[in-house]
């Protein structure tokens, strides 16, 4: 096998997007044949011994993608410097699974995890704006004008948010459940918009990522994606690649 860039090998082995694999190299956590490598280095995975944090990198033989219901309080990463429980702790598979994108610790719901590095790279690329759907419990009862303003977009940190689909589902005491569908995903965007409009978020559940739905999963449960879901995800990625 011909030599390839280290970040490409790591991504193919399930260590995340190429961008995140480049960061592993910058942090000097990657070695080839016992030597720390720099960004741009190449290796032959069939002949060279490549390690990350002392653990040998082995190309995955089978692609695995699962849907997980992340409970509140769980971190969407592979490890946490503060020792908090992560999404990886909830899926007891030997494959090197990484989460696709992020969902903040206070939020819950659908997280995709996979060992397909190319899939991670495509789904997390800035140009890939797939729809994300949330059920959001907010304080108070937003009126029609407030919901219309959210739909049009509001100014956050000097940049207007893209239009979103926002619909009132039902009232619950002094709070209200909303359905929010959006394409962009700035950090804590829903929470920041809701607070700006005077209706702080009390609970936030992601129920859909592109064509993949949370379905009947309960907090902490996971399942393999079925053939139909994998095909739909593949078609979505192809559209983004050719768009």
C-alpha beads as a LAMMPS data file, in Angstrom:
LAMMPS data file: protein, C-alpha beads

243 atoms
242 bonds

1 atom types
1 bond types

-500.0 500.0 xlo xhi
-500.0 500.0 ylo yhi
-500.0 500.0 zlo zhi

Masses

1 110.0

Atoms # bond

1 1 1 0.000 0.000 0.000
2 1 1 1.339 3.475 -0.882
3 1 1 2.031 5.983 1.853
4 1 1 -0.737 8.404 2.792
5 1 1 -0.999 11.489 4.949
6 1 1 -1.300 10.550 8.602
7 1 1 -4.534 12.505 9.157
8 1 1 -6.193 10.612 6.271
9 1 1 -5.165 7.269 7.784
10 1 1 -6.486 8.279 11.205
11 1 1 -9.794 9.488 9.765
12 1 1 -10.253 6.239 7.837
13 1 1 -9.562 4.324 11.054
14 1 1 -12.378 6.155 12.822
15 1 1 -10.498 8.822 14.773
16 1 1 -12.828 11.600 13.632
17 1 1 -12.781 14.164 10.844
18 1 1 -9.486 15.005 9.150
19 1 1 -9.552 18.339 10.925
20 1 1 -9.765 16.674 14.345
21 1 1 -7.061 14.182 13.322
22 1 1 -4.811 17.078 12.361
23 1 1 -5.321 18.429 15.874
24 1 1 -4.159 15.078 17.332
25 1 1 -0.950 15.471 15.328
26 1 1 -0.465 19.083 16.458
27 1 1 -0.836 17.915 20.061
28 1 1 2.043 15.450 19.436
29 1 1 -0.150 12.481 20.360
30 1 1 0.616 10.591 17.139
31 1 1 3.738 8.459 16.588
32 1 1 4.975 6.430 13.626
33 1 1 7.448 3.677 14.444
34 1 1 8.033 5.315 17.816
35 1 1 8.722 8.809 16.453
36 1 1 6.458 11.825 16.993
37 1 1 5.157 13.064 13.652
38 1 1 4.339 16.542 12.395
39 1 1 1.455 17.715 10.241
40 1 1 2.040 16.670 6.639
41 1 1 3.890 13.455 7.485
42 1 1 3.023 10.298 5.572
43 1 1 2.998 6.612 6.458
44 1 1 2.077 3.216 5.077
45 1 1 -0.487 1.611 7.427
46 1 1 0.440 -1.837 6.055
47 1 1 4.112 -1.487 7.048
48 1 1 4.393 1.265 9.664
49 1 1 3.313 1.128 13.313
50 1 1 1.056 4.134 13.893
51 1 1 -0.064 4.930 17.442
52 1 1 -2.313 7.530 19.082
53 1 1 -1.690 8.041 22.799
54 1 1 0.353 4.834 22.744
55 1 1 -2.441 2.726 21.246
56 1 1 -1.854 1.198 17.826
57 1 1 -4.087 2.376 15.012
58 1 1 -5.690 -0.494 13.149
59 1 1 -7.849 0.089 10.062
60 1 1 -11.460 -0.783 10.744
61 1 1 -12.627 -3.881 8.882
62 1 1 -16.349 -3.155 9.234
63 1 1 -18.117 0.180 9.159
64 1 1 -20.454 0.684 12.100
65 1 1 -22.910 3.557 12.602
66 1 1 -25.284 3.754 15.563
67 1 1 -27.942 6.112 16.868
68 1 1 -27.739 6.972 20.573
69 1 1 -30.150 8.801 22.882
70 1 1 -27.713 10.962 24.830
71 1 1 -29.082 11.747 28.303
72 1 1 -28.554 15.108 29.970
73 1 1 -25.221 15.400 31.754
74 1 1 -23.340 13.182 29.278
75 1 1 -20.480 14.753 27.296
76 1 1 -20.409 14.393 23.500
77 1 1 -16.740 13.496 23.163
78 1 1 -14.468 10.471 23.484
79 1 1 -12.852 11.494 26.751
80 1 1 -13.162 14.311 29.254
81 1 1 -10.371 15.948 31.230
82 1 1 -12.727 16.328 34.193
83 1 1 -13.595 12.639 34.250
84 1 1 -17.230 13.096 33.284
85 1 1 -19.154 10.307 31.559
86 1 1 -19.103 10.504 27.755
87 1 1 -21.216 9.132 24.922
88 1 1 -18.509 6.546 24.271
89 1 1 -19.179 5.042 27.695
90 1 1 -22.770 4.291 26.633
91 1 1 -21.994 2.182 23.538
92 1 1 -20.093 -1.002 24.514
93 1 1 -18.740 -1.881 21.062
94 1 1 -15.089 -2.560 20.239
95 1 1 -15.171 -0.451 17.069
96 1 1 -13.473 2.944 17.367
97 1 1 -16.672 4.998 17.347
98 1 1 -16.658 8.790 17.367
99 1 1 -19.642 11.154 17.692
100 1 1 -20.773 13.067 14.609
101 1 1 -20.938 16.691 15.711
102 1 1 -21.802 17.787 19.224
103 1 1 -24.750 18.157 21.584
104 1 1 -24.115 20.194 24.724
105 1 1 -24.122 18.506 28.109
106 1 1 -27.408 20.106 29.223
107 1 1 -29.233 18.861 26.119
108 1 1 -30.388 15.354 25.270
109 1 1 -31.468 13.304 22.306
110 1 1 -30.073 11.919 19.066
111 1 1 -26.329 11.543 18.549
112 1 1 -24.851 9.541 15.679
113 1 1 -21.644 7.589 16.324
114 1 1 -19.562 5.876 13.650
115 1 1 -16.144 4.464 12.785
116 1 1 -16.510 5.714 9.192
117 1 1 -14.014 8.576 9.066
118 1 1 -15.153 9.791 5.641
119 1 1 -18.747 9.983 6.893
120 1 1 -17.678 12.022 9.924
121 1 1 -15.659 14.335 7.682
122 1 1 -18.577 14.955 5.329
123 1 1 -21.288 15.335 7.965
124 1 1 -19.253 17.825 10.031
125 1 1 -17.977 19.906 7.101
126 1 1 -19.243 23.527 7.243
127 1 1 -20.865 23.253 3.789
128 1 1 -23.020 20.324 4.892
129 1 1 -26.156 21.984 6.282
130 1 1 -28.481 19.070 7.025
131 1 1 -31.754 19.649 8.877
132 1 1 -31.816 19.140 12.635
133 1 1 -35.095 18.882 14.539
134 1 1 -35.596 19.586 18.234
135 1 1 -38.393 19.534 20.769
136 1 1 -37.808 22.434 23.126
137 1 1 -39.503 23.242 26.420
138 1 1 -39.275 26.982 27.085
139 1 1 -40.314 29.097 30.030
140 1 1 -43.507 31.054 29.460
141 1 1 -45.898 31.090 26.521
142 1 1 -44.361 32.645 23.378
143 1 1 -46.878 34.664 21.376
144 1 1 -47.283 34.653 17.589
145 1 1 -45.033 37.700 17.132
146 1 1 -42.208 36.085 19.105
147 1 1 -42.411 32.860 17.102
148 1 1 -42.458 34.835 13.848
149 1 1 -39.325 36.708 14.906
150 1 1 -37.563 33.406 15.702
151 1 1 -38.583 32.040 12.285
152 1 1 -37.175 35.070 10.434
153 1 1 -33.866 35.064 12.304
154 1 1 -32.368 37.149 15.099
155 1 1 -29.016 38.838 15.624
156 1 1 -26.549 36.758 17.666
157 1 1 -23.012 37.986 18.261
158 1 1 -23.200 40.335 15.285
159 1 1 -24.548 37.746 12.837
160 1 1 -28.163 37.021 11.980
161 1 1 -29.371 33.442 12.356
162 1 1 -30.784 31.687 9.314
163 1 1 -34.569 31.293 9.018
164 1 1 -35.908 28.335 10.998
165 1 1 -39.152 26.409 11.304
166 1 1 -40.663 27.057 14.728
167 1 1 -44.080 25.786 15.788
168 1 1 -45.944 25.693 19.085
169 1 1 -46.742 22.081 20.061
170 1 1 -48.523 22.454 23.394
171 1 1 -48.616 24.325 26.676
172 1 1 -47.362 22.684 29.865
173 1 1 -48.207 24.753 32.931
174 1 1 -46.109 27.924 32.845
175 1 1 -44.035 26.564 29.971
176 1 1 -44.508 25.578 26.317
177 1 1 -43.174 22.856 24.029
178 1 1 -41.913 24.009 20.631
179 1 1 -40.818 22.154 17.499
180 1 1 -37.689 23.762 16.024
181 1 1 -36.158 22.695 12.694
182 1 1 -32.962 24.387 11.532
183 1 1 -29.970 23.893 9.232
184 1 1 -27.248 25.836 10.975
185 1 1 -25.865 24.840 14.344
186 1 1 -23.915 27.509 16.167
187 1 1 -22.866 26.697 19.709
188 1 1 -25.903 26.742 22.044
189 1 1 -27.869 28.527 19.321
190 1 1 -31.379 27.466 20.370
191 1 1 -30.687 28.302 24.006
192 1 1 -29.257 31.705 23.099
193 1 1 -32.124 32.606 20.753
194 1 1 -34.779 31.522 23.243
195 1 1 -33.136 33.526 26.035
196 1 1 -32.865 36.578 23.769
197 1 1 -36.600 36.337 23.045
198 1 1 -37.421 36.133 26.757
199 1 1 -38.203 32.405 26.964
200 1 1 -35.236 30.499 28.466
201 1 1 -34.930 26.810 27.610
202 1 1 -35.875 24.328 30.318
203 1 1 -35.404 21.150 28.288
204 1 1 -34.018 20.492 24.815
205 1 1 -34.288 17.170 22.939
206 1 1 -32.817 16.553 19.488
207 1 1 -35.155 14.171 17.669
208 1 1 -33.772 14.173 14.121
209 1 1 -30.480 14.584 12.239
210 1 1 -31.049 14.734 8.491
211 1 1 -32.997 11.549 7.607
212 1 1 -32.241 9.811 10.931
213 1 1 -34.852 10.016 13.694
214 1 1 -34.556 9.292 17.402
215 1 1 -37.583 7.027 17.235
216 1 1 -38.430 4.995 20.332
217 1 1 -35.004 5.147 21.959
218 1 1 -34.965 6.010 25.651
219 1 1 -32.183 7.973 27.399
220 1 1 -28.991 5.904 27.359
221 1 1 -30.252 3.441 24.713
222 1 1 -28.646 2.944 21.283
223 1 1 -29.283 0.978 18.098
224 1 1 -27.568 0.203 14.805
225 1 1 -28.810 2.192 11.821
226 1 1 -30.764 -0.048 9.475
227 1 1 -30.084 -0.450 5.747
228 1 1 -32.725 2.104 4.771
229 1 1 -31.272 4.728 7.115
230 1 1 -27.712 4.112 5.913
231 1 1 -28.809 4.474 2.292
232 1 1 -30.674 7.707 3.070
233 1 1 -27.626 9.083 4.872
234 1 1 -25.401 8.132 1.942
235 1 1 -27.698 9.864 -0.533
236 1 1 -27.734 12.998 1.605
237 1 1 -23.925 13.067 1.687
238 1 1 -23.732 12.592 -2.101
239 1 1 -26.081 15.531 -2.634
240 1 1 -23.880 17.699 -0.419
241 1 1 -20.720 16.585 -2.246
242 1 1 -22.151 17.515 -5.649
243 1 1 -24.016 20.647 -4.526

Bonds

1 1 1 2
2 1 2 3
3 1 3 4
4 1 4 5
5 1 5 6
6 1 6 7
7 1 7 8
8 1 8 9
9 1 9 10
10 1 10 11
11 1 11 12
12 1 12 13
13 1 13 14
14 1 14 15
15 1 15 16
16 1 16 17
17 1 17 18
18 1 18 19
19 1 19 20
20 1 20 21
21 1 21 22
22 1 22 23
23 1 23 24
24 1 24 25
25 1 25 26
26 1 26 27
27 1 27 28
28 1 28 29
29 1 29 30
30 1 30 31
31 1 31 32
32 1 32 33
33 1 33 34
34 1 34 35
35 1 35 36
36 1 36 37
37 1 37 38
38 1 38 39
39 1 39 40
40 1 40 41
41 1 41 42
42 1 42 43
43 1 43 44
44 1 44 45
45 1 45 46
46 1 46 47
47 1 47 48
48 1 48 49
49 1 49 50
50 1 50 51
51 1 51 52
52 1 52 53
53 1 53 54
54 1 54 55
55 1 55 56
56 1 56 57
57 1 57 58
58 1 58 59
59 1 59 60
60 1 60 61
61 1 61 62
62 1 62 63
63 1 63 64
64 1 64 65
65 1 65 66
66 1 66 67
67 1 67 68
68 1 68 69
69 1 69 70
70 1 70 71
71 1 71 72
72 1 72 73
73 1 73 74
74 1 74 75
75 1 75 76
76 1 76 77
77 1 77 78
78 1 78 79
79 1 79 80
80 1 80 81
81 1 81 82
82 1 82 83
83 1 83 84
84 1 84 85
85 1 85 86
86 1 86 87
87 1 87 88
88 1 88 89
89 1 89 90
90 1 90 91
91 1 91 92
92 1 92 93
93 1 93 94
94 1 94 95
95 1 95 96
96 1 96 97
97 1 97 98
98 1 98 99
99 1 99 100
100 1 100 101
101 1 101 102
102 1 102 103
103 1 103 104
104 1 104 105
105 1 105 106
106 1 106 107
107 1 107 108
108 1 108 109
109 1 109 110
110 1 110 111
111 1 111 112
112 1 112 113
113 1 113 114
114 1 114 115
115 1 115 116
116 1 116 117
117 1 117 118
118 1 118 119
119 1 119 120
120 1 120 121
121 1 121 122
122 1 122 123
123 1 123 124
124 1 124 125
125 1 125 126
126 1 126 127
127 1 127 128
128 1 128 129
129 1 129 130
130 1 130 131
131 1 131 132
132 1 132 133
133 1 133 134
134 1 134 135
135 1 135 136
136 1 136 137
137 1 137 138
138 1 138 139
139 1 139 140
140 1 140 141
141 1 141 142
142 1 142 143
143 1 143 144
144 1 144 145
145 1 145 146
146 1 146 147
147 1 147 148
148 1 148 149
149 1 149 150
150 1 150 151
151 1 151 152
152 1 152 153
153 1 153 154
154 1 154 155
155 1 155 156
156 1 156 157
157 1 157 158
158 1 158 159
159 1 159 160
160 1 160 161
161 1 161 162
162 1 162 163
163 1 163 164
164 1 164 165
165 1 165 166
166 1 166 167
167 1 167 168
168 1 168 169
169 1 169 170
170 1 170 171
171 1 171 172
172 1 172 173
173 1 173 174
174 1 174 175
175 1 175 176
176 1 176 177
177 1 177 178
178 1 178 179
179 1 179 180
180 1 180 181
181 1 181 182
182 1 182 183
183 1 183 184
184 1 184 185
185 1 185 186
186 1 186 187
187 1 187 188
188 1 188 189
189 1 189 190
190 1 190 191
191 1 191 192
192 1 192 193
193 1 193 194
194 1 194 195
195 1 195 196
196 1 196 197
197 1 197 198
198 1 198 199
199 1 199 200
200 1 200 201
201 1 201 202
202 1 202 203
203 1 203 204
204 1 204 205
205 1 205 206
206 1 206 207
207 1 207 208
208 1 208 209
209 1 209 210
210 1 210 211
211 1 211 212
212 1 212 213
213 1 213 214
214 1 214 215
215 1 215 216
216 1 216 217
217 1 217 218
218 1 218 219
219 1 219 220
220 1 220 221
221 1 221 222
222 1 222 223
223 1 223 224
224 1 224 225
225 1 225 226
226 1 226 227
227 1 227 228
228 1 228 229
229 1 229 230
230 1 230 231
231 1 231 232
232 1 232 233
233 1 233 234
234 1 234 235
235 1 235 236
236 1 236 237
237 1 237 238
238 1 238 239
239 1 239 240
240 1 240 241
241 1 241 242
242 1 242 243
